[in-house]
């Protein structure tokens, strides 16, 4: 059985910032970006830690990003335990593979959202 300090450490470290592919504010102008926003969350306050994307869903996204390569998570909005939105930067082809994944589509549908991919300029937007 875990003691108090082990439990506390496990609880504190499980959020979006502890993911392997988290690269805070690494936004390069030449890279494409993707965005998933939770429209319908689990509670009314988007800054609650149980509002949006769950830890299991974030873990799946992190594994998928590791397999695809060429992209990373740059920012989030809302609580870090269950963010209301996530932003990804990387190569356009990598972001398209990520957005077309069946489970990512299911996660987006669950929250009444769609993964949006933006190229260098706002005029070129793809919603998958």
Secondary structure, 3 states (H helix, E strand, C coil): CCCHHHHHHHHHHCCHHHCCCECCCCCCCCCEEEEEECCCCCCCCCCCCCCCCCHHHHHHHHHHHHHHCCEEEEEEECCCCCCCEEEEEECHHHHHHHHHCHHHHHHHHHCCCCCEEECCCCCCEEEC
